[in-house]
Amino acid sequence: IVDQFGNAVSVTTTINGGYGSKLYSEELGLFFNNEMDDFSAKPGVPNMFGLIGAEANKIQPQKRMLSSMTPTIVEKDNELFVVVGTPGGSAIITAVAQTILNAHEFDMSMQEAVNANRFHHQWLPDMVTFEPNGFDDATLEELTTKGYIHNKGYTRIIGKVDAIKVLPSGSLEGGADPRGDDTAIGF
């Protein structure tokens, strides 16, 4: 969100897994989350997203779990430049970083930056995940010759980014991810 004064807010909402804990409150009209999965319930054992947690992230009283939520506000030359956020589990940081790089380094429009194909690597498992049909065979073959292991089959969506870019004129340009049911609106 960006207002007429240039104030910005970025939000990442999550209930973690699909439908969270699968528990629904009729009274409140919402699903409860299953964020406890973000703790290392058993250090060294992967969670639902394949992340292998360590002893430092084990469940303890009055402790907050490790999270990939990355609501982000970027300034350029001390002025608001980009506001970005996405759901996506362990791929959130990847999706946010690639969107910012696309807007800044490759001078893409906000919608182009959001639409661009993404890839993700989280150390364990030691594999680069590419979105379907996002990268040509020559690129994938070159990575294979360099020793990279990458997915060859089904891949989950890597984020559903929503973002706003402030143009040099001061007008705002929204980007809504076609991977979801998102819409960019200005008023």
Order of alpha helices (4+ residues) and beta strands (2+ residues): beta-beta-beta-beta-alpha-alpha-beta-beta-alpha-beta-beta
